[in-house]
Amino acid sequence: VDWVIHCGAWVNSVLPYSQLRTANVFGTKEVLRLATSGRKLALVSYISTLSVFDAGRGEKIKETDELPAVTRTHGGYPQTKWVSERLMLACNEKGIPCEIYRPGRITGDSRTGHAAT
C-alpha cells in the first residue's frame, strides 16, 4: 500500500461522541495501522470537516489555522473528527506521512440540488 485516502465516517449531527467514537476514531486508528503495516509507510490523506472549528458566520478559516482546543468543538461528529485530526498530527510528528483536508460543503448539483446518496 502506497497511499490511503481515508474519508469514511459515521456522519450524524445528533449522536454524541460516545456513540460515534468506535466508527470514527477507532476507524482512523485502523487506517493508520494499515498505513504502517507494510514494508514502507503509506501516505494517509485524511478527509476531515470544517466543523472542527467553531467558526461563526462569515469567520474566515485558513488552511494554516491551528486546530482549536476541543472545548471549542461542539457535537459528537466534529469531536470525533477533531480527535482523528490529532491522531494524524501525532503520526506526522513520528514520521508517518499524513495530510488533512477539510473540504467545504459537499452537496448536490449547484443548479438542480440533485445528489447521489
Sequence and secondary structure as in RCSB ss.txt:
>XXXX:A:sequence
VDWVIHCGAWVNSVLPYSQLRTANVFGTKEVLRLATSGRKLALVSYISTLSVFDAGRGEKIKETDELPAVTRTHG
GYPQTKWVSERLMLACNEKGIPCEIYRPGRITGDSRTGHAAT
>XXXX:A:secstr
  EEEE      SSS HHHHHIIIIIHHHHHHHHHTSSSS  EEEEE  GGGS   TT    TT     GGG  S
HHHHHHHHHHHHHHHHHHTT  EEEE      S TTT     
